[in-house]
Amino acid sequence: MLRERALKVVLVLVGLLFLAGAYLIVRPPFKDESFRMMLSLYVTLGVFLLLAVRNPAQHRSLIAFAAWSSLAHAGIMGFQVFRNLISSNELPGIIALAVIGVILIVLAPPKAKLAVS
């Protein structure tokens, strides 16, 4: 029960964080079309994470996608920082995405048990 409640809180926080990216789509701090495209995916994911709050177990695959895509994004960006392809100013975002991914994996609802007849 506590795990599910914690997951719901995390889903709301991450959903709202991703949804807040809508502001940056409308008023981007710089002119980078690929940044806007990426944000549009995160905003959409934020909406669906907020919808998943009602019944997280039913949306297990969506939660897994949010977790693993966040880790993949953090991993690629971390590699880019390591290779000096992007600025080390990106480190807070990398850490945030990695933390989001790990927390969602740890709190993910367990697989449904199959009924044996």
N, C-alpha and C positions, 0 to 999 in steps of 0.2 A: 504494500500500500504506500509506504513512504517512497519507494523507488519510483512508482508511477506518478506520485505527486511531484517529486523532484523533476522527473522527465517532462511533465506538463509545464512546470515553471520554465525549464530550459527551452522547451519548444516555443513558448510565448516570447521569451527574451530574444532568442535567435531569430524567430519569425519577424519580430518588430525591428531588430537590427538590420536584417536583410531587406525588409520593406522600406526602411529609411533610405535605402539607396535610390529610391524613386526620386528623391529631391536632387540627387547628383545627376540623374538622367536629364531632368528638366533644366537644372542650373549647374552644368558641369564646371569644375574649377579650372579645367584646361580642355583644349580641343583634342580629344582622342576618341575616335569613333569606336575602336575596339573596346575601350574602357566602358563606353555606354552599352555596347552589346553584352558584355560580361555582366554588367549591373542588371540588365533586363532579366537575365537568367536568375540572378540572386533575388531580385524583387519577386519574381514569379514563385521561386522556391519558398520565399518568406510567406507568401499568401497561403501556400499549401501546408506549410508547417503550422501555421495558425489554425487551419482547418483540422489538422491532425490532432490538435489538443483534445478534442471531444472524445476520441477513441484511439489512443496511440497504438494499441495492439493491432487494430485493423489497418494501420498505415505503417507497418513495420518496414516494408521495403522503401517507402519514401524517407523514413528516418535514416535507414541504412545508406541510401543514396546521398542524403545531406551530409552524413558523417564522412563517408569515404570520398566524396567529391571535395569536401573541405580539406581533408588530409592530402589528397592528390594535388590540389591547388597550392597548399602550403609547401608540399614537397618540391614541386616544380619551381615555385618562387624562391624557396630556400636555395635550391641549386643555382638559380640565376644570380642570386646575391653572392653566393660562393664563387661563381665564375666572373663576377663583376659585370654581368650583363644588365643588371638593374641596380638601382641605388640601395644602399643599406638602410635608407629611410623606410623601406618597405617591411623591415623586421617586425614592427608591432602588428601589422596586418597578418604576417606569416604566423606569428605566435597565436594571434586570436583565432585564425582558421584552424590551426593545429589543436588548440584547446577545445574549440567547438566540436571538431571531429572526434576527439578522444572522449569527451563527456557524452556525446550522443551514442557512441558505441558502448560505453560503460552502462548507460541507463536504458539502452534499447530494450523494448519488450521481448520476453523470451518467445521462442517459437511455439506455436500452438501445438498441443499434443493431439495426435491422431486417435480417434476413437476406434477401438478394436472390437469387432463384433463376432 
